[in-house]
Amino acid sequence: MITVAHLYRASVQVTNRNGARSLSDVQQLIDASRLYYELGETQSRVAELLGVTRPQVSRILKRARAEGIVEIRIVDQAAQSSAAAADLQQRFGLQAVHLASSIRGPEDVQRRMIGRLGADVLRAAVRDGAIIGVGDGSSVSALADAMDEPIRETGATVVPLCGGYWFTGPAREPFRRVADALGGLPQGLLAPGLVDDPATKRSLVAHAGVRRILELWDRLDIAAFGIGGPAWTSAAFGEATCRRLEADGAVGELLMAPFDADGRWLRGDLEQRTIAFDVERLDRIPVRIGVAGGPAKIRPILGALRTGAVTTLVTDVATAEAVAHLAATSGEGR
């Protein structure tokens, strides 16, 4: 069942020229919202009535949602009735489990649903001046895509949790998009995530620019990261390493650190070749948000929960129920 509710603030504070929003500004948000949501006008018609462009209407409606002038609630009875969230939270001692609806269709659609929920969870966790680490993966990219424009400046510092996020193309890395959305400051890590040998790693981490990020890692308040499946290749990790991981039963990875189904880390020589946050120090970070979903992530999510690296899980209903079932049938205690 879907219900849509619109909340219009009766009383609006008028800010001065130094702060920003005028009464006419707010009225434009309200007028556009009423025309579009209550009267069912198209965005083109709203643009015509308000004397603005069609792209401006899209931005106005987005801003109206971000500022709470419009609230859209989707009441998903399946998500509300699923016991998987409470089961996983109790079974693994998690701070919270957040479930997005499971939608039939392409994998990227489900990923966007989980990413949007993850964005809400991350935004709710951020406090002014926080230091936030952002990992890699398609789910984290979806989370960054779903972050709305900043409602206020948080003064947060946002850093990547592993190397490899540096290139010269037009795209902006997830940690930079998260920083933009939070009104924070991104700090890049100009280093690859995986190097050929330990000597190269030692040389890179000795660089002042890299050291600056490593020092921020020591002060992280929040970490948000994807839970990856066994996607390593011989081209990236080397044939010998891939054979070892297969023999050791690796089922997934966090921040380029493989683990098995029982939650044991299997880094081996990779520890000396990766430039990434040390997963065995994740327990020092108060809020650790793991984001993933889909059939291919059931075993990786269970293994990740068993490592103790995750405090807050963001996934979808069907995946959570499958993880809970697998945990129960494999003898996981409560």
C-alpha positions as semicolon CSV with decimal commas, in nm:
position;residue;x (nm);y (nm);z (nm)
1;M;0,000;0,000;0,000
2;I;0,129;0,346;-0,090
3;T;0,012;0,665;0,073
4;V;0,145;1,010;-0,003
5;A;0,120;1,280;0,262
6;H;0,212;1,644;0,210
7;L;0,314;1,855;0,505
8;Y;0,312;2,231;0,453
9;R;0,464;2,441;0,725
10;A;0,210;2,694;0,849
11;S;0,468;2,913;1,003
12;V;0,788;2,990;0,816
13;Q;1,078;3,180;0,957
14;V;1,194;3,457;0,723
15;T;1,572;3,479;0,720
16;N;1,775;3,787;0,650
17;R;1,997;3,862;0,354
18;N;2,297;3,705;0,525
19;G;2,118;3,372;0,582
20;A;1,922;3,323;0,272
21;R;1,563;3,218;0,240
22;S;1,302;3,488;0,186
23;L;0,927;3,440;0,227
24;S;0,883;3,450;-0,151
25;D;1,144;3,173;-0,178
26;V;0,944;2,953;0,056
27;Q;0,617;3,041;-0,113
28;Q;0,758;2,929;-0,447
29;L;0,845;2,590;-0,295
30;I;0,493;2,559;-0,153
31;D;0,319;2,673;-0,471
32;A;0,516;2,434;-0,690
33;S;0,450;2,149;-0,447
34;R;0,077;2,213;-0,433
35;L;0,050;2,233;-0,813
36;Y;0,252;1,917;-0,871
37;Y;0,148;1,691;-0,582
38;E;-0,205;1,807;-0,495
39;L;-0,339;1,921;-0,833
40;G;-0,145;1,671;-1,043
41;E;-0,001;1,926;-1,287
42;T;0,295;1,819;-1,500
43;Q;0,633;1,975;-1,431
44;S;0,609;2,155;-1,766
45;R;0,275;2,308;-1,664
46;V;0,412;2,406;-1,321
47;A;0,701;2,580;-1,497
48;E;0,456;2,770;-1,716
49;L;0,238;2,878;-1,422
50;L;0,530;2,989;-1,206
51;G;0,732;3,148;-1,484
52;V;1,038;2,928;-1,441
53;T;1,208;2,663;-1,654
54;R;1,130;2,292;-1,648
55;P;1,472;2,202;-1,493
56;Q;1,413;2,466;-1,226
57;V;1,085;2,298;-1,131
58;S;1,266;1,968;-1,082
59;R;1,517;2,138;-0,849
60;I;1,239;2,322;-0,662
61;L;1,050;1,998;-0,595
62;K;1,365;1,825;-0,482
63;R;1,444;2,113;-0,247
64;A;1,087;2,110;-0,111
65;R;1,134;1,747;-0,010
66;A;1,477;1,813;0,138
67;E;1,348;2,101;0,351
68;G;1,045;1,916;0,482
69;I;0,783;2,120;0,297
70;V;0,678;1,797;0,128
71;E;0,692;1,460;0,301
72;I;0,631;1,145;0,101
73;R;0,569;0,827;0,300
74;I;0,550;0,484;0,146
75;V;0,387;0,238;0,384
76;D;0,533;-0,102;0,299
77;Q;0,351;-0,367;0,501
78;A;0,601;-0,636;0,401
79;A;0,895;-0,439;0,538
80;Q;0,704;-0,351;0,855
81;S;0,600;-0,710;0,922
82;S;0,938;-0,875;0,855
83;A;1,097;-1,012;1,171
84;A;1,438;-1,037;1,002
85;A;1,556;-0,694;1,121
86;A;1,503;-0,771;1,489
87;D;1,641;-1,124;1,441
88;L;1,968;-1,004;1,287
89;Q;2,000;-0,718;1,532
90;Q;1,972;-0,950;1,830
91;R;2,170;-1,236;1,680
92;F;2,475;-1,020;1,596
93;G;2,445;-0,743;1,855
94;L;2,391;-0,472;1,595
95;Q;2,293;-0,115;1,675
96;A;2,031;-0,117;1,398
97;V;1,909;-0,299;1,087
98;H;1,732;-0,097;0,817
99;L;1,535;-0,276;0,546
100;A;1,440;-0,139;0,205
101;S;1,155;-0,293;0,010
102;S;1,248;-0,581;-0,219
103;I;1,154;-0,495;-0,577
104;R;1,138;-0,728;-0,874
105;G;1,342;-0,607;-1,164
106;P;1,702;-0,530;-1,263
107;E;1,968;-0,548;-0,996
108;D;2,042;-0,177;-1,024
109;V;1,683;-0,088;-0,927
110;Q;1,712;-0,279;-0,599
111;R;2,055;-0,125;-0,543
112;R;1,906;0,222;-0,579
113;M;1,639;0,140;-0,320
114;I;1,902;0,024;-0,074
115;G;2,123;0,322;-0,160
116;R;1,842;0,568;-0,088
117;L;1,777;0,408;0,250
118;G;2,150;0,405;0,322
119;A;2,169;0,776;0,243
120;D;1,895;0,846;0,501
121;V;2,073;0,632;0,760
122;L;2,407;0,804;0,700
123;R;2,259;1,153;0,709
124;A;2,081;1,076;1,038
125;A;2,408;0,958;1,194
126;V;2,613;1,266;1,104
127;R;2,683;1,529;1,366
128;D;2,845;1,866;1,303
129;G;3,220;1,838;1,263
130;A;3,215;1,458;1,224
131;I;3,491;1,273;1,038
132;I;3,337;1,024;0,797
133;G;3,501;0,744;0,601
134;V;3,337;0,623;0,280
135;G;3,420;0,288;0,122
136;D;3,385;0,160;-0,231
137;G;3,146;-0,056;-0,428
138;S;2,826;-0,017;-0,629
139;S;2,601;0,002;-0,320
140;V;2,805;0,288;-0,176
141;S;2,795;0,465;-0,512
142;A;2,413;0,428;-0,506
143;L;2,410;0,572;-0,155
144;A;2,612;0,872;-0,272
145;D;2,379;0,918;-0,571
146;A;2,079;0,929;-0,337
147;M;2,217;1,199;-0,108
148;D;2,010;1,516;-0,148
149;E;2,150;1,866;-0,164
150;P;2,266;1,993;0,178
151;I;1,999;2,132;0,406
152;R;2,272;2,287;0,620
153;E;2,650;2,295;0,645
154;T;2,771;2,021;0,881
155;G;3,141;2,100;0,867
156;A;3,204;1,725;0,831
157;T;3,529;1,594;0,688
158;V;3,480;1,306;0,442
159;V;3,761;1,074;0,337
160;P;3,784;0,754;0,131
161;L;3,851;0,434;0,326
162;C;4,077;0,289;0,060
163;G;4,300;0,402;-0,222
164;G;4,207;0,395;-0,587
165;Y;3,956;0,683;-0,576
166;W;4,150;0,919;-0,794
167;F;4,114;0,995;-1,160
168;T;4,088;1,291;-1,393
169;G;3,750;1,225;-1,559
170;P;3,432;1,427;-1,507
171;A;3,279;1,185;-1,254
172;R;3,305;1,263;-0,883
173;E;3,398;0,985;-0,645
174;P;3,138;0,870;-0,387
175;F;3,318;1,028;-0,093
176;R;3,319;1,365;-0,270
177;R;2,948;1,339;-0,351
178;V;2,873;1,252;0,011
179;A;3,077;1,554;0,125
180;D;2,885;1,779;-0,114
181;A;2,552;1,650;0,017
182;L;2,652;1,705;0,380
183;G;2,797;2,049;0,326
184;G;3,133;1,906;0,429
185;L;3,494;1,899;0,313
186;P;3,628;1,606;0,105
187;Q;3,988;1,499;0,156
188;G;4,124;1,277;-0,122
189;L;4,369;0,989;-0,094
190;L;4,605;1,007;-0,390
191;A;4,720;0,647;-0,389
192;P;4,615;0,320;-0,555
193;G;4,422;0,068;-0,349
194;L;4,644;-0,226;-0,441
195;V;5,018;-0,218;-0,514
196;D;5,261;-0,482;-0,641
197;D;5,475;-0,529;-0,332
198;P;5,518;-0,419;0,033
199;A;5,804;-0,183;-0,052
200;T;5,579;0,023;-0,279
201;K;5,319;0,047;-0,004
202;R;5,579;0,160;0,253
203;S;5,698;0,429;0,014
204;L;5,348;0,559;-0,057
205;V;5,224;0,568;0,303
206;A;5,534;0,766;0,397
207;H;5,418;1,050;0,169
208;A;5,286;1,351;0,359
209;G;4,962;1,368;0,160
210;V;4,882;1,003;0,225
211;R;4,985;1,035;0,590
212;R;4,729;1,314;0,632
213;I;4,447;1,077;0,538
214;L;4,586;0,797;0,756
215;E;4,584;1,037;1,051
216;L;4,219;1,121;0,981
217;W;4,144;0,747;0,978
218;D;4,255;0,740;1,342
219;R;3,978;0,988;1,429
220;L;3,682;0,850;1,231
221;D;3,335;0,888;1,384
222;I;3,144;0,707;1,108
223;A;3,235;0,456;0,838
224;A;3,003;0,363;0,549
225;F;3,110;0,079;0,324
226;G;2,983;-0,185;0,085
227;I;2,996;-0,559;0,150
228;G;3,154;-0,718;-0,153
229;G;3,128;-1,068;-0,292
230;P;3,419;-1,277;-0,422
231;A;3,502;-1,049;-0,713
232;W;3,880;-1,068;-0,698
233;T;4,064;-1,155;-1,018
234;S;4,410;-1,285;-1,096
235;A;4,473;-0,970;-1,299
236;A;4,427;-0,756;-0,988
237;F;4,536;-0,982;-0,700
238;G;4,765;-1,228;-0,874
239;E;4,700;-1,592;-0,960
240;A;4,864;-1,730;-0,645
241;T;4,657;-1,505;-0,417
242;C;4,333;-1,600;-0,593
243;R;4,413;-1,970;-0,556
244;R;4,482;-1,918;-0,186
245;L;4,155;-1,731;-0,132
246;E;3,961;-2,006;-0,308
247;A;4,132;-2,274;-0,101
248;D;4,065;-2,081;0,221
249;G;3,694;-2,048;0,141
250;A;3,674;-1,670;0,102
251;V;3,314;-1,556;0,048
252;G;3,342;-1,176;0,049
253;E;3,548;-0,868;0,125
254;L;3,536;-0,542;0,316
255;L;3,771;-0,264;0,210
256;M;3,974;-0,512;0,000
257;A;4,009;-0,748;0,297
258;P;3,869;-1,097;0,220
259;F;3,689;-1,306;0,484
260;D;3,537;-1,653;0,502
261;A;3,185;-1,768;0,591
262;D;3,274;-1,781;0,961
263;G;3,393;-1,420;0,965
264;R;3,766;-1,490;0,970
265;W;3,987;-1,242;0,786
266;L;4,196;-1,397;0,508
267;R;4,422;-1,109;0,410
268;G;4,756;-1,289;0,409
269;D;5,002;-1,104;0,186
270;L;4,728;-0,860;0,079
271;E;4,765;-0,676;0,409
272;Q;5,109;-0,560;0,298
273;R;4,991;-0,465;-0,053
274;T;4,666;-0,275;0,006
275;I;4,629;0,090;0,098
276;A;4,304;0,081;0,289
277;F;4,168;0,123;0,637
278;D;4,271;-0,170;0,858
279;V;3,952;-0,376;0,895
280;E;4,070;-0,514;1,229
281;R;4,056;-0,159;1,365
282;L;3,699;-0,096;1,254
283;D;3,579;-0,167;1,608
284;R;3,729;0,169;1,713
285;I;3,473;0,354;1,499
286;P;3,142;0,416;1,683
287;V;2,912;0,389;1,377
288;R;2,992;0,136;1,101
289;I;2,729;0,117;0,828
290;G;2,741;-0,185;0,596
291;V;2,537;-0,153;0,277
292;A;2,455;-0,443;0,042
293;G;2,168;-0,651;-0,095
294;G;2,062;-0,912;-0,346
295;P;2,094;-1,293;-0,373
296;A;2,467;-1,279;-0,448
297;K;2,529;-1,093;-0,121
298;I;2,357;-1,334;0,121
299;R;2,670;-1,530;0,218
300;P;2,897;-1,222;0,209
301;I;2,661;-1,031;0,441
302;L;2,646;-1,319;0,688
303;G;3,024;-1,352;0,685
304;A;3,063;-0,975;0,731
305;L;2,825;-0,976;1,029
306;R;3,028;-1,256;1,184
307;T;3,348;-1,047;1,159
308;G;3,193;-0,791;1,396
309;A;3,285;-0,512;1,156
310;V;2,927;-0,389;1,105
311;T;2,718;-0,205;1,365
312;T;2,438;-0,093;1,129
313;L;2,317;-0,305;0,838
314;V;2,130;-0,158;0,542
315;T;1,980;-0,413;0,305
316;D;1,644;-0,521;0,161
317;V;1,372;-0,741;0,311
318;A;1,431;-1,051;0,098
319;T;1,808;-1,043;0,154
320;A;1,771;-0,991;0,530
321;E;1,530;-1,282;0,558
322;A;1,765;-1,506;0,359
323;V;2,063;-1,405;0,577
324;A;1,864;-1,466;0,895
325;H;1,753;-1,809;0,767
326;L;2,110;-1,904;0,671
327;A;2,238;-1,791;1,011
328;A;1,974;-1,996;1,191
329;T;2,028;-2,311;0,985
330;S;2,407;-2,293;1,022
331;G;2,383;-2,290;1,402
332;E;2,440;-1,920;1,468
333;G;2,354;-1,854;1,833
334;R;2,147;-1,566;1,957
